[in-house]
Amino acid sequence: MADVFADLVGQDEAVAILRRAAASAAALLHASTVPAARAGGPAADAAPPAGAAPDPTAGPAAAGAGAGPGAGMTHAWIFTGPPGSGRSVAARAFAAALQCVHGTGCGGCPGCHTTMTGTHADVRLVVPEGLSIGVGEMRALVLRAASTPSGGRWQVVIISDADRLTEAAGNALLKAIEEPPPRTVFLLCAPSTHPDDVSVTIRSRCRIVALRQPPAAAVAEVLVRRDGIAPDVAEWAAAAAQGHVGRARRLARDPEARQRRDAVLAVPRRLTGVGAAFDAASALIEAAEAEAAASVAELDEGERAALQTALGAGGTGRGAAAAMRGAAGQLKDLEKRQKSRATRAQRDALDRALVDLAGFYRDALASALRAPVAPVHTDTAALAEAGAQKWAAEGALRRLEAVLECRAAIEANVKPRIAVEAMMLALWKG
């Protein structure tokens, strides 16, 4: 059985930090339960059964030489790193290590298993369905997080995309981090510790774990080992995904994902004039919309059907009919949430396309400079080299900057169509 950190690719330093913290947390629990057990208090029930293997994380040695129990543990953490580095994977694995009953993330005990599958009663994962996490959702989460852990270990809150917290939601979270319950741990995931991503006041109260972009060789290895993908396909997908494990898996296993990537990398050949630039922009936007619609359609339909059933749809009595008449508000709220989720899915799909396009112009720039680096897109290396000869290094750099500026504009809530059209014109003019 692989331990919980097995899927955290290329992050050996971060894994070592998290293992030490989990060991310190276990030592802290051990130190708090032993006195109560000796006194015959309620914690006596938490003592290991007779004949059980000793906890390898217990005692000062696990917390660090010369340090007391819990010295390596804190109540709030921030996981930062580029897209695909495994921020959410690291947070979930650390949560499992905190709930592990045999060590620091064995992967086989009930605590590890239920945390990794998302069913642990004391681990809550917050993933924004829309473009932001609102204050109402955060207040409810903080209130629930203040409860005593049902399993006797830790109450863990994982906030994926913490950079999407609204200002009011961030303030609600800050209050909980400033005055944390004794057994609650907050794990935040964000691209960076820049104030635009995480407020300075929250950051100052958290321990930061910086993840790096995993090397392509490490990504390819995990695709072969875990997903059974052929080595040559895994190597190509890992390079094309630029270290993003999830993206590499989709490219290796999904023919439609490869087709969408091919369409994006064909854009430089299509930019022959103003009209062609606008056509390419429309095609890129429409492809992102179609991909997003396909990704959320089944979920939307299931949510709507479940809500209608809960409200009495299909009933024949007078009460059922009255309930359905009063359900318009709830259905409208659901449609609003689904629309917000669809907007986010569209932007995520478009951003993946822009990352692929940026990789092409990066290859052209590297070729123009004769840089001794491997290309991102090996299957379009010849086209990138031809572009480098035509544009030279300065032209390739301007085009790369145009793609990056488009991503920044969309992140700043510029309408995607306007941002992409401006980018395509910049790519055409050079």
Secondary structure, DSSP 8 states (H G I E B T S, - for coil): ---TTTTSTT-HHHHHHHHHHHHHHHHHHHHHHHHHHHTT-GGGGGS--TT----TT-SHHHH-TT--TTTT--SEEEEE-STTS-HHHHHHHHHHHHH-SSSS--SSSHHHHHHHHT--TTEEEE--SSSSB-HHHHHHHHHHHTS--TTSS-EEEEETTGGGB-HHHHHHHHHHHHS--TTEEEEEEES-SSTTTS-HHHHTTSEEEE-----HHHHHHHHHHHH---HHHHHHHHHHTTT-HHHHHHHHH-HHHHHHHHHHHTHHHH-SSHHHHHHHHHHHHHHHHHHHHHHHHHHHHHHHHHHHHHTTTT--SHHHHHHHHTTHHHHHHHHHHHHHHHHHHHHHHHHHHHHHHHHHHHHHHHHHHT-S---S-GGGHHHHHHHHHHHHHHHHHHHHHHHHHHHHHHHTT--HHHHHHHHHHHHHH-
